[in-house]
Amino acid sequence: MGIFKNLFQKKAKLDSPVMHKEKKSGTQLSALEQLLQQGLPEEVQEQIRQDISHIKSGDYGENQVKFALQNSYMPMYILHDVYLKQNDLTAQIDFLVITRKLILVTECKNYSSDLQIDKSGQFIITRKDGKKQCVPDPAEQNRRHLELICRICPELKKRCFSAVVFTDSHSILNAEQAPEAIRKQVVKADKLVSFIRNLHETSRLSDFSDADMKKYADFFLDRHTENPVDYTAKYRKYLESAPVPAKKKPSPAPKKKPVPARPQKTEKLFCPHCKADIAKGAYGWYCSKKCGMKLDKVYGTVLTDEQVSALLNGKSTRCITKSGNTTVFPEIEENRYQGKISFQWKTMLQKS
């Protein structure tokens, strides 16, 4: 009896991911969107729109990485958006991951363009107009992040690894000619979990206990502070000279019968298959390029606007189809039927 008692009392070992810190998002985006209502010059508004697009693109890419980590089935602690500071040195880390053997520091990039890394280590993107353009080296940026972590906690130096993650699933990453040190740390988001597993399989480091993993996760969480960067600061000088909009008298309420309004699009959305603009018409959501992507239907079941929005922002959702309870993932599957090719969301039937 005593043997069975000990078995039941033994605490289960951590065997799945733990989201230890979520990203605090939306504040900067909301502030920028409010600036667009302040009557600023058109060229300034265009700069603000570019900032908004950049933030949304980054958030979308980070959601892909978050989804991959949370569905890795590996014991790990995940900290999303960590800002560390020591003296005059700072590091804005997209994801800090503590696994059984290592500390993974990730830098996420969503260029929405094909990327090539040449033999000298330059990162070169190909823009939509075909022109090539060098971009700042994210591997060097992440190296500085690793150095700061090792200064803050020297005992982790041998366990710190870098991962530069490219999040656009439709872009091509060509790192064949890249220096080995760079080639070893660049990976696309859909291969990130395999990347981590490979590091584990080739590592001779001893395993962290559950208590050790929690200890280091708490250690970095305690040292995190909110990033003081304010995206709206550079536009304040324009607010001083902007004309104050005149207050309009409230118009009388219409006596006509109220007509249900269509859901309005609050942000610019893109097709997950071809990246073209999408919109909602009389027959539902559609891709402007008509690439064959079914945005709001799963096996004949129509998804709600909230479900479509969640999928476009990298979040899974659930619905009931003819087959039963179904989980819908923000990934694309090719569907061939009677010689025609279409694309749809990836699904998985829930076991009863």
Contacts in CASP RR format, 6 or more apart in sequence:
PFRMAT RR
TARGET T0000
AUTHOR 0000-0000-0000
METHOD contacts of the structure
MODEL  1
MGIFKNLFQKKAKLDSPVMHKEKKSGTQLSALEQLLQQGLPEEVQEQIRQ
DISHIKSGDYGENQVKFALQNSYMPMYILHDVYLKQNDLTAQIDFLVITR
KLILVTECKNYSSDLQIDKSGQFIITRKDGKKQCVPDPAEQNRRHLELIC
RICPELKKRCFSAVVFTDSHSILNAEQAPEAIRKQVVKADKLVSFIRNLH
ETSRLSDFSDADMKKYADFFLDRHTENPVDYTAKYRKYLESAPVPAKKKP
SPAPKKKPVPARPQKTEKLFCPHCKADIAKGAYGWYCSKKCGMKLDKVYG
TVLTDEQVSALLNGKSTRCITKSGNTTVFPEIEENRYQGKISFQWKTMLQ
KS
13 75 0 8 1.000
13 210 0 8 1.000
14 75 0 8 1.000
14 210 0 8 1.000
14 213 0 8 1.000
15 73 0 8 1.000
15 75 0 8 1.000
16 73 0 8 1.000
16 74 0 8 1.000
16 75 0 8 1.000
17 69 0 8 1.000
17 70 0 8 1.000
17 71 0 8 1.000
17 72 0 8 1.000
17 73 0 8 1.000
17 74 0 8 1.000
17 75 0 8 1.000
17 76 0 8 1.000
17 77 0 8 1.000
17 78 0 8 1.000
18 76 0 8 1.000
18 77 0 8 1.000
18 78 0 8 1.000
18 217 0 8 1.000
19 70 0 8 1.000
19 78 0 8 1.000
19 80 0 8 1.000
20 77 0 8 1.000
20 78 0 8 1.000
20 79 0 8 1.000
20 217 0 8 1.000
20 221 0 8 1.000
21 78 0 8 1.000
21 79 0 8 1.000
21 80 0 8 1.000
21 81 0 8 1.000
21 82 0 8 1.000
21 221 0 8 1.000
21 224 0 8 1.000
22 80 0 8 1.000
23 62 0 8 1.000
23 80 0 8 1.000
23 81 0 8 1.000
24 81 0 8 1.000
24 226 0 8 1.000
25 59 0 8 1.000
25 81 0 8 1.000
28 55 0 8 1.000
28 230 0 8 1.000
28 231 0 8 1.000
28 232 0 8 1.000
29 52 0 8 1.000
29 55 0 8 1.000
29 56 0 8 1.000
31 231 0 8 1.000
31 232 0 8 1.000
32 48 0 8 1.000
32 51 0 8 1.000
32 52 0 8 1.000
32 55 0 8 1.000
32 231 0 8 1.000
32 232 0 8 1.000
33 52 0 8 1.000
35 48 0 8 1.000
35 232 0 8 1.000
35 235 0 8 1.000
35 239 0 8 1.000
36 45 0 8 1.000
36 48 0 8 1.000
36 49 0 8 1.000
38 239 0 8 1.000
38 242 0 8 1.000
39 45 0 8 1.000
39 242 0 8 1.000
39 243 0 8 1.000
39 245 0 8 1.000
40 48 0 8 1.000
40 235 0 8 1.000
40 238 0 8 1.000
40 239 0 8 1.000
40 242 0 8 1.000
41 238 0 8 1.000
44 235 0 8 1.000
44 238 0 8 1.000
47 235 0 8 1.000
48 235 0 8 1.000
51 231 0 8 1.000
53 268 0 8 1.000
55 231 0 8 1.000
56 267 0 8 1.000
56 268 0 8 1.000
57 110 0 8 1.000
57 112 0 8 1.000
58 108 0 8 1.000
58 110 0 8 1.000
58 167 0 8 1.000
59 313 0 8 1.000
60 110 0 8 1.000
60 167 0 8 1.000
60 313 0 8 1.000
60 314 0 8 1.000
61 108 0 8 1.000
61 110 0 8 1.000
61 167 0 8 1.000
61 168 0 8 1.000
61 189 0 8 1.000
62 80 0 8 1.000
62 81 0 8 1.000
62 94 0 8 1.000
62 95 0 8 1.000
62 108 0 8 1.000
62 167 0 8 1.000
63 313 0 8 1.000
63 314 0 8 1.000
63 315 0 8 1.000
63 330 0 8 1.000
64 167 0 8 1.000
64 169 0 8 1.000
64 189 0 8 1.000
64 190 0 8 1.000
64 314 0 8 1.000
64 330 0 8 1.000
65 94 0 8 1.000
65 95 0 8 1.000
65 106 0 8 1.000
65 108 0 8 1.000
65 165 0 8 1.000
65 167 0 8 1.000
65 189 0 8 1.000
65 192 0 8 1.000
66 78 0 8 1.000
66 80 0 8 1.000
66 95 0 8 1.000
67 314 0 8 1.000
67 315 0 8 1.000
67 316 0 8 1.000
67 330 0 8 1.000
68 189 0 8 1.000
68 190 0 8 1.000
68 192 0 8 1.000
68 193 0 8 1.000
69 76 0 8 1.000
69 78 0 8 1.000
69 95 0 8 1.000
69 97 0 8 1.000
69 192 0 8 1.000
69 193 0 8 1.000
70 78 0 8 1.000
71 193 0 8 1.000
72 193 0 8 1.000
72 196 0 8 1.000
74 99 0 8 1.000
74 193 0 8 1.000
74 196 0 8 1.000
74 197 0 8 1.000
75 99 0 8 1.000
75 100 0 8 1.000
75 210 0 8 1.000
75 213 0 8 1.000
76 97 0 8 1.000
76 98 0 8 1.000
76 99 0 8 1.000
76 100 0 8 1.000
76 213 0 8 1.000
77 97 0 8 1.000
77 98 0 8 1.000
77 213 0 8 1.000
77 214 0 8 1.000
77 216 0 8 1.000
77 217 0 8 1.000
78 95 0 8 1.000
78 96 0 8 1.000
78 97 0 8 1.000
79 93 0 8 1.000
79 95 0 8 1.000
79 96 0 8 1.000
79 97 0 8 1.000
79 98 0 8 1.000
79 217 0 8 1.000
79 220 0 8 1.000
79 221 0 8 1.000
79 224 0 8 1.000
80 94 0 8 1.000
80 95 0 8 1.000
81 92 0 8 1.000
81 93 0 8 1.000
81 94 0 8 1.000
81 95 0 8 1.000
82 91 0 8 1.000
82 92 0 8 1.000
82 93 0 8 1.000
82 96 0 8 1.000
82 220 0 8 1.000
82 221 0 8 1.000
82 224 0 8 1.000
83 90 0 8 1.000
83 91 0 8 1.000
83 92 0 8 1.000
83 93 0 8 1.000
83 224 0 8 1.000
83 225 0 8 1.000
83 226 0 8 1.000
83 227 0 8 1.000
84 90 0 8 1.000
84 91 0 8 1.000
84 93 0 8 1.000
84 148 0 8 1.000
84 149 0 8 1.000
84 152 0 8 1.000
84 220 0 8 1.000
84 223 0 8 1.000
84 224 0 8 1.000
85 91 0 8 1.000
85 225 0 8 1.000
86 148 0 8 1.000
86 151 0 8 1.000
86 152 0 8 1.000
89 148 0 8 1.000
89 151 0 8 1.000
90 148 0 8 1.000
91 144 0 8 1.000
91 145 0 8 1.000
91 148 0 8 1.000
91 149 0 8 1.000
92 145 0 8 1.000
92 227 0 8 1.000
93 105 0 8 1.000
93 106 0 8 1.000
93 107 0 8 1.000
93 145 0 8 1.000
94 106 0 8 1.000
94 107 0 8 1.000
94 108 0 8 1.000
94 165 0 8 1.000
95 104 0 8 1.000
95 105 0 8 1.000
95 106 0 8 1.000
95 108 0 8 1.000
96 103 0 8 1.000
96 104 0 8 1.000
96 105 0 8 1.000
96 106 0 8 1.000
96 220 0 8 1.000
97 103 0 8 1.000
97 104 0 8 1.000
97 106 0 8 1.000
97 196 0 8 1.000
98 104 0 8 1.000
98 208 0 8 1.000
98 213 0 8 1.000
98 216 0 8 1.000
98 217 0 8 1.000
99 196 0 8 1.000
99 200 0 8 1.000
99 208 0 8 1.000
99 213 0 8 1.000
100 200 0 8 1.000
100 207 0 8 1.000
100 208 0 8 1.000
100 213 0 8 1.000
101 159 0 8 1.000
101 199 0 8 1.000
101 200 0 8 1.000
101 203 0 8 1.000
101 205 0 8 1.000
101 206 0 8 1.000
101 207 0 8 1.000
101 208 0 8 1.000
102 159 0 8 1.000
102 160 0 8 1.000
102 161 0 8 1.000
102 199 0 8 1.000
102 200 0 8 1.000
102 203 0 8 1.000
102 205 0 8 1.000
103 149 0 8 1.000
103 156 0 8 1.000
103 159 0 8 1.000
103 160 0 8 1.000
103 161 0 8 1.000
103 216 0 8 1.000
104 161 0 8 1.000
104 162 0 8 1.000
104 163 0 8 1.000
104 196 0 8 1.000
104 199 0 8 1.000
105 142 0 8 1.000
105 145 0 8 1.000
105 146 0 8 1.000
105 149 0 8 1.000
105 160 0 8 1.000
105 161 0 8 1.000
105 162 0 8 1.000
105 163 0 8 1.000
106 142 0 8 1.000
106 162 0 8 1.000
106 163 0 8 1.000
106 164 0 8 1.000
106 165 0 8 1.000
106 192 0 8 1.000
107 138 0 8 1.000
107 139 0 8 1.000
107 141 0 8 1.000
107 142 0 8 1.000
107 145 0 8 1.000
107 162 0 8 1.000
107 163 0 8 1.000
107 164 0 8 1.000
107 165 0 8 1.000
108 165 0 8 1.000
108 167 0 8 1.000
108 189 0 8 1.000
109 138 0 8 1.000
109 164 0 8 1.000
109 165 0 8 1.000
109 166 0 8 1.000
109 167 0 8 1.000
110 166 0 8 1.000
110 167 0 8 1.000
110 168 0 8 1.000
111 125 0 8 1.000
111 135 0 8 1.000
111 166 0 8 1.000
111 168 0 8 1.000
111 171 0 8 1.000
112 168 0 8 1.000
112 171 0 8 1.000
112 275 0 8 1.000
113 125 0 8 1.000
113 126 0 8 1.000
113 127 0 8 1.000
113 128 0 8 1.000
113 168 0 8 1.000
113 171 0 8 1.000
114 125 0 8 1.000
114 126 0 8 1.000
114 171 0 8 1.000
114 172 0 8 1.000
114 173 0 8 1.000
114 174 0 8 1.000
115 123 0 8 1.000
115 124 0 8 1.000
115 125 0 8 1.000
115 126 0 8 1.000
115 166 0 8 1.000
115 171 0 8 1.000
115 172 0 8 1.000
115 173 0 8 1.000
115 174 0 8 1.000
116 123 0 8 1.000
116 124 0 8 1.000
116 125 0 8 1.000
116 126 0 8 1.000
116 174 0 8 1.000
116 175 0 8 1.000
116 177 0 8 1.000
117 123 0 8 1.000
117 124 0 8 1.000
117 174 0 8 1.000
117 175 0 8 1.000
117 177 0 8 1.000
117 178 0 8 1.000
117 182 0 8 1.000
117 183 0 8 1.000
117 186 0 8 1.000
118 124 0 8 1.000
118 177 0 8 1.000
118 178 0 8 1.000
119 177 0 8 1.000
119 178 0 8 1.000
119 179 0 8 1.000
120 179 0 8 1.000
121 137 0 8 1.000
121 178 0 8 1.000
121 179 0 8 1.000
121 182 0 8 1.000
122 134 0 8 1.000
122 137 0 8 1.000
123 134 0 8 1.000
123 135 0 8 1.000
123 136 0 8 1.000
123 137 0 8 1.000
123 138 0 8 1.000
124 132 0 8 1.000
124 133 0 8 1.000
124 134 0 8 1.000
124 135 0 8 1.000
125 132 0 8 1.000
125 133 0 8 1.000
125 135 0 8 1.000
126 132 0 8 1.000
127 133 0 8 1.000
138 164 0 8 1.000
139 162 0 8 1.000
139 164 0 8 1.000
139 181 0 8 1.000
139 182 0 8 1.000
139 185 0 8 1.000
139 186 0 8 1.000
142 162 0 8 1.000
142 163 0 8 1.000
142 164 0 8 1.000
142 185 0 8 1.000
143 162 0 8 1.000
145 162 0 8 1.000
146 160 0 8 1.000
146 162 0 8 1.000
149 156 0 8 1.000
149 160 0 8 1.000
149 220 0 8 1.000
150 156 0 8 1.000
150 157 0 8 1.000
150 160 0 8 1.000
152 223 0 8 1.000
153 216 0 8 1.000
153 219 0 8 1.000
156 216 0 8 1.000
158 205 0 8 1.000
159 205 0 8 1.000
161 185 0 8 1.000
161 199 0 8 1.000
162 185 0 8 1.000
163 185 0 8 1.000
163 187 0 8 1.000
163 192 0 8 1.000
163 195 0 8 1.000
163 196 0 8 1.000
164 185 0 8 1.000
164 186 0 8 1.000
164 187 0 8 1.000
165 187 0 8 1.000
165 188 0 8 1.000
165 189 0 8 1.000
165 192 0 8 1.000
166 173 0 8 1.000
166 186 0 8 1.000
166 187 0 8 1.000
166 188 0 8 1.000
166 189 0 8 1.000
167 188 0 8 1.000
167 189 0 8 1.000
169 188 0 8 1.000
169 189 0 8 1.000
169 190 0 8 1.000
169 272 0 8 1.000
169 331 0 8 1.000
169 332 0 8 1.000
170 273 0 8 1.000
170 274 0 8 1.000
170 275 0 8 1.000
173 186 0 8 1.000
173 188 0 8 1.000
175 182 0 8 1.000
175 183 0 8 1.000
175 186 0 8 1.000
176 183 0 8 1.000
178 186 0 8 1.000
187 195 0 8 1.000
208 216 0 8 1.000
262 280 0 8 1.000
262 281 0 8 1.000
263 280 0 8 1.000
263 305 0 8 1.000
265 279 0 8 1.000
265 280 0 8 1.000
268 277 0 8 1.000
269 277 0 8 1.000
269 278 0 8 1.000
269 309 0 8 1.000
269 312 0 8 1.000
270 276 0 8 1.000
270 277 0 8 1.000
270 278 0 8 1.000
270 312 0 8 1.000
271 277 0 8 1.000
271 278 0 8 1.000
271 287 0 8 1.000
271 288 0 8 1.000
271 289 0 8 1.000
271 291 0 8 1.000
271 293 0 8 1.000
271 295 0 8 1.000
272 293 0 8 1.000
272 311 0 8 1.000
272 312 0 8 1.000
272 330 0 8 1.000
272 332 0 8 1.000
273 287 0 8 1.000
273 291 0 8 1.000
273 292 0 8 1.000
273 293 0 8 1.000
273 332 0 8 1.000
273 343 0 8 1.000
274 287 0 8 1.000
274 289 0 8 1.000
274 291 0 8 1.000
274 293 0 8 1.000
276 287 0 8 1.000
276 288 0 8 1.000
276 289 0 8 1.000
276 291 0 8 1.000
277 288 0 8 1.000
278 285 0 8 1.000
278 286 0 8 1.000
278 287 0 8 1.000
278 288 0 8 1.000
278 295 0 8 1.000
278 312 0 8 1.000
279 285 0 8 1.000
279 286 0 8 1.000
279 288 0 8 1.000
280 286 0 8 1.000
280 305 0 8 1.000
284 295 0 8 1.000
284 296 0 8 1.000
285 295 0 8 1.000
285 296 0 8 1.000
285 308 0 8 1.000
286 295 0 8 1.000
287 293 0 8 1.000
287 295 0 8 1.000
291 343 0 8 1.000
292 341 0 8 1.000
292 342 0 8 1.000
292 343 0 8 1.000
293 332 0 8 1.000
293 342 0 8 1.000
293 343 0 8 1.000
293 344 0 8 1.000
294 342 0 8 1.000
294 343 0 8 1.000
294 344 0 8 1.000
294 345 0 8 1.000
295 308 0 8 1.000
295 312 0 8 1.000
296 302 0 8 1.000
296 303 0 8 1.000
296 307 0 8 1.000
296 308 0 8 1.000
297 303 0 8 1.000
297 344 0 8 1.000
298 319 0 8 1.000
298 321 0 8 1.000
298 326 0 8 1.000
298 328 0 8 1.000
298 344 0 8 1.000
298 345 0 8 1.000
298 347 0 8 1.000
299 321 0 8 1.000
299 322 0 8 1.000
299 323 0 8 1.000
299 326 0 8 1.000
299 347 0 8 1.000
300 321 0 8 1.000
300 322 0 8 1.000
301 319 0 8 1.000
301 320 0 8 1.000
301 321 0 8 1.000
301 322 0 8 1.000
301 326 0 8 1.000
303 311 0 8 1.000
303 317 0 8 1.000
303 319 0 8 1.000
303 328 0 8 1.000
307 317 0 8 1.000
307 319 0 8 1.000
307 328 0 8 1.000
310 316 0 8 1.000
310 317 0 8 1.000
310 330 0 8 1.000
311 317 0 8 1.000
311 328 0 8 1.000
311 330 0 8 1.000
311 345 0 8 1.000
312 330 0 8 1.000
313 330 0 8 1.000
314 330 0 8 1.000
315 330 0 8 1.000
316 327 0 8 1.000
316 328 0 8 1.000
316 329 0 8 1.000
316 330 0 8 1.000
317 327 0 8 1.000
317 328 0 8 1.000
318 325 0 8 1.000
318 326 0 8 1.000
318 327 0 8 1.000
318 328 0 8 1.000
318 350 0 8 1.000
319 326 0 8 1.000
319 328 0 8 1.000
320 326 0 8 1.000
321 347 0 8 1.000
323 349 0 8 1.000
324 349 0 8 1.000
324 350 0 8 1.000
325 349 0 8 1.000
325 350 0 8 1.000
325 352 0 8 1.000
326 347 0 8 1.000
326 348 0 8 1.000
326 349 0 8 1.000
326 350 0 8 1.000
327 347 0 8 1.000
327 348 0 8 1.000
327 350 0 8 1.000
328 345 0 8 1.000
328 346 0 8 1.000
328 347 0 8 1.000
329 345 0 8 1.000
329 346 0 8 1.000
329 347 0 8 1.000
329 348 0 8 1.000
330 345 0 8 1.000
331 345 0 8 1.000
331 346 0 8 1.000
332 343 0 8 1.000
332 344 0 8 1.000
332 345 0 8 1.000
332 346 0 8 1.000
333 343 0 8 1.000
333 344 0 8 1.000
333 345 0 8 1.000
333 346 0 8 1.000
333 347 0 8 1.000
334 341 0 8 1.000
334 342 0 8 1.000
334 343 0 8 1.000
335 341 0 8 1.000
335 342 0 8 1.000
335 343 0 8 1.000
335 344 0 8 1.000
END
